[in-house]
Amino acid sequence: MRATAQEANEWVDGFLFIANRTILDFLNTKPELAAGLTELLPDAHALERWLIAAGIVSSPRAKTLVRGWRDSAEAASFLKELTAFRERLRTAVMRIEDGSLPSDAFLAEVNSLLRKYPRHTSLNKRDSKLVREAVFEPRKPTDLWAPVADATADLLTENEPSRIRKCESCVSHFFDTSKKGSRRWCSMNICGNKLKVAAYQRRRRGTSASTD
Ligand SMILES: [Zn+2]
């Protein structure tokens, strides 16, 4: 899974990409928007769009395969399991943010997915160098567990887990790649400005109270 997120590119096809880790962007497919908590993956078609926006499904062949499941019962039942997994992942991420480790039950679940759906790679020539790249041609919806499990394992073994953080103002999570490691918000556009205005108003109230 590639890391995404440039400020200018926070929204891709209606999905939020602010986390610097695609698996956290996956967690953020249920963000807190103006209307409240919003499920951005309500059906298999939405999942297909998210997989493409996230770059997980990129080859024309994989896109065609995934498109073919749009109305399948198998894809609908996979999506149900995937969104349930997303909430267990959320709990695990929040434990990491609290400085502890995910539960043994969650680790066992991820280990079982890693065993059952291994990530396939191949060596390819690129600019006179060899690179190892993921090969991902899902034949059935459950094959999507491979990139999800792989990215989850990568997240749980991050070298600097303290950089996995929740926005101070909403339910979104992100991996802080800033130099100082002092990122506080999912996005300046979404929550940063809101908080700055609130702080300004608090300061102003404080000032007027002291001059009363
Ligand atoms: Zn936020």
Residues whose N, C-alpha, C, O or C-beta is under 5 A from the ligand:
A	BS01	ZN	C167 S169 C170 S172 W185 C186 S187 C191
